[in-house]
Amino acid sequence: MRLTVSLEPALARVRVADEGPGVAPEDRESLFEPFAQRHSEHPGQAGLGLAIARAIAELHGGELKLETTAPEGAVFCLDLPLS
């Protein structure tokens, strides 16, 4: 896993990249829905983490999105305004 933090003119950007199996294009937005689950090595998880994280980001005027286009790995990006 790789974590990068950068400052843009009006926002802070946090990116988390992994080298896992990736996310199918048809599953990308549904990952952020409450109780969404994919095949996991950790069964029994509630599927709320990304939904809660996106809601918190939006409450702060930011955005949480999946930015990957590769078939392997995922890159999540959190943008938060600096003002």
C-alpha positions as CSV (number, residue, x, y, z in Angstrom):
1,M,0.0,0.0,0.0
2,R,1.2,3.5,-0.8
3,L,0.0,6.7,0.8
4,T,0.7,10.1,-0.7
5,V,-0.4,13.6,0.6
6,S,-0.1,16.7,-1.5
7,L,-1.2,20.3,-1.3
8,E,-2.9,21.8,-4.4
9,P,-3.7,25.6,-4.6
10,A,-7.1,25.2,-2.9
11,L,-7.2,21.6,-1.5
12,A,-5.3,18.9,0.3
13,R,-5.2,15.6,-1.6
14,V,-4.7,12.2,0.1
15,R,-4.2,9.2,-2.2
16,V,-4.1,5.6,-1.0
17,A,-3.0,3.0,-3.6
18,D,-2.8,-0.7,-3.3
19,E,-1.8,-3.6,-5.5
20,G,-4.8,-5.8,-4.8
21,P,-7.1,-7.4,-7.4
22,G,-8.6,-4.1,-8.5
23,V,-12.2,-3.1,-8.9
24,A,-14.4,-4.0,-11.9
25,P,-15.7,-0.9,-13.6
26,E,-19.3,-1.9,-12.9
27,D,-18.6,-2.1,-9.1
28,R,-16.7,1.2,-8.7
29,E,-19.6,3.5,-7.6
30,S,-21.4,0.8,-5.7
31,L,-18.4,0.5,-3.4
32,F,-19.5,3.7,-1.7
33,E,-23.1,2.5,-1.0
34,P,-23.9,1.5,2.5
35,F,-23.6,-2.2,3.2
36,A,-21.8,-2.8,-0.1
37,Q,-19.5,-5.8,0.0
38,R,-17.3,-7.5,-2.5
39,H,-15.7,-10.9,-2.1
40,S,-13.3,-10.4,0.8
41,E,-10.8,-12.2,2.8
42,H,-12.5,-10.7,5.9
43,P,-16.1,-12.0,5.9
44,G,-18.6,-10.5,8.3
45,Q,-17.6,-6.8,7.7
46,A,-20.6,-4.4,7.6
47,G,-19.7,-2.7,4.3
48,L,-20.0,0.8,5.8
49,G,-16.5,2.1,5.8
50,L,-16.4,3.8,2.4
51,A,-19.9,5.1,2.7
52,I,-19.2,6.7,6.0
53,A,-15.8,8.1,4.8
54,R,-17.4,9.6,1.6
55,A,-20.2,11.2,3.7
56,I,-17.7,12.8,6.1
57,A,-15.6,14.1,3.2
58,E,-18.7,15.6,1.6
59,L,-19.8,17.2,4.9
60,H,-16.4,19.0,4.9
61,G,-16.9,20.1,1.3
62,G,-14.6,17.5,-0.1
63,E,-14.8,14.4,-2.2
64,L,-13.8,10.7,-1.9
65,K,-13.5,8.8,-5.1
66,L,-11.9,5.7,-6.7
67,E,-9.4,6.9,-9.3
68,T,-8.2,3.7,-10.8
69,T,-8.3,2.6,-14.4
70,A,-5.9,-0.4,-14.1
71,P,-7.3,-3.9,-13.8
72,E,-5.1,-4.5,-10.8
73,G,-4.9,-2.3,-7.7
74,A,-7.0,0.5,-6.6
75,V,-6.3,4.2,-6.0
76,F,-8.7,6.0,-3.6
77,C,-8.4,9.8,-3.6
78,L,-9.7,12.1,-0.8
79,D,-9.8,15.9,-1.7
80,L,-10.5,18.4,1.0
81,P,-10.7,22.1,0.6
82,L,-8.1,24.2,2.4
83,S,-10.5,27.0,3.3
